[in-house]
């Protein structure tokens, strides 16, 4: 039975067409992936299906749910459809849940407003649903406010609210993009388990998510449907070259060469670095609790961990952007001051940073030419204006932007272009160390691939050392020589890439590797190997901080901090590493 | 200089800005030239022509008041005074407010806390009480009005600039500049100040009408400009007393006051668009 028929759907804003003649169907019980890069119109399609498009949108075509056309339907008709027949899970549950209503009260409202249950009966149904989505202690969470739940728990509550009225079709718009990779695996598994005969339309930019979870897939580009078919067929024989390019560009954990480690002289050395933030309330958050890291010329070291692991704080303290509580930072063998303002200009010149959000890291009031030239102005005050302009021009050419970009403002650039400008600004002084803090996380697959290639080229030419902070292990595999894995402010494993990807030693590293979805329907991946989420850095558990989530935890793990040990050149902090090595 | 030329070009292309700015400029010009050209004097009383309605005779376009003084010249003089008060008071609040707020926001920490508590303390003083105190303590004069209005207006400006600076200071492009070793003055003038202009300009265009209103209010209460000097507020006050017999005495200055306020508001809106690089050029 066909649940949803989208026919020649076209959405325009003024003279901009965001969805262009899109047609597809979703049948009862099937799972369909809607894949595309940013700007492909996938979210607009989801909003159209629920009748949620803003008034400024000009819509044509039809969206049939059963025998009702959603486009142009009365609000009262739409309200009967929503939740009962079609429900939606949004990317950010913090935005989608009402912060002033307790979880139970918001969910109960769905049952009451659809006349499905009242009073005690409604409460019981809500609690039952909260239990099914895996919220621990559902009676208590019933009375919790959204901000009291962790990100993963909030998304579970969101799923509970979507499933509560028993819809026939569930639309999930990037449901796991805001979550850590181990939590992503849990949520996707939960969705697959719970939906039973509910059809699923999963909207995502992540081919790995589709490969593991969807029977059919649709590929969108610039609002047009490029390709549709069984997921396995599309991955095996993509008809359109854009699809093939997307599949080829998706970094994979399970194949591709791992970079050989390179020996070189140490350029950046971090010893026992600790970072503590004082919160308004007076509590101290120990973001980093004594971590060592050394980076040699010409190598890329990845720092990996979930949110709250302290990976950003570690490098920001090393760069002097946040104060370090204790520890030493050395540059080319010489100890440098922790405070940025007391560092010599020559040191500042050689340590550069690229941020995650390229638009935020560029001054909105400064043109590209001036932004990229600024470091030159500071470090080579004798240079003439025309020599700086030449240098900026050739630097931009290196990152793949021609001279027409010189006079643009940041808001006139796409995300990928802005990130190239940020990289050009960081590289124009030919630094010795470049730190990339999630520098490719916000970029589309094809753009990300080009940026990574650019960094590899620069590294080969100039022997640049790169510290690559990321939560994405598939990217790590593609770029790094060595990998530091962090958990709640501590090192858990530090290994050469080939060792880490062929046989990780720490159970947390295993869990991370297992959880990464693989963009290939035939390959295993995206498994939820561990449950739960990292506790907050304010009060980490005693002993090994990972023990509450560790499948191998023993008595010793709960009360004794594991020491860092070196085994075959791998530094690992785990009590039971000898017993549990899997590979 | 290209930046200035750019701003000017954008300003010229913005129809609201040209219209409202042109109107303000025209009013100022007429207000300055009018009294010189006119054959009448703002002090000259004419007891044969009390409360004369607007007429083309003797250049008495706006008629006369209850003392027979020419209202055209008096109204133009009122515009001069009102504009002067507004601009001087806003300039005072702009300079003090921006510097004070930017310093508090940039330095942060304890300095910021002390500076902002001082602002809070001044906020707690009732304004009218403050003005009456000033009037009692000193001779009534022109300067005092500037001081009084400037003294309240800079508080809001300081708060807004401080808040904006605090958030700008934490932005990543400032971190990137610090990391590269860009000097503090350059960070302030090249990275923070240009991003403040939008907010400051918008707030300034709210301050100017506010200053005009406060001046009118004070004059209306008899605490502001003193006879025989006048301002639009004082003229409206005089007009209210003659409302029934000589409605022009109220309507003309009230209309001009409203027109000036509207023009400033529209001009401010347009200026914000001009200063924001993100607006399509």
Interface residues (C-beta under 8 A of the other chain):
Chain A: X319 X320 X321 X340 X345 X348 X349 X351 X352 X353 X355 X357 X360 X361 X362 X363 X364 X365 X366 X374 X375 X378 X379 X409 X411 X422 X425 X426 X429
Chain B: X171 X172 X173 X175 X176 X177 X178 X179 X180 X181 X182 X183 X186 X190 X191 X194 X195 X277 X278
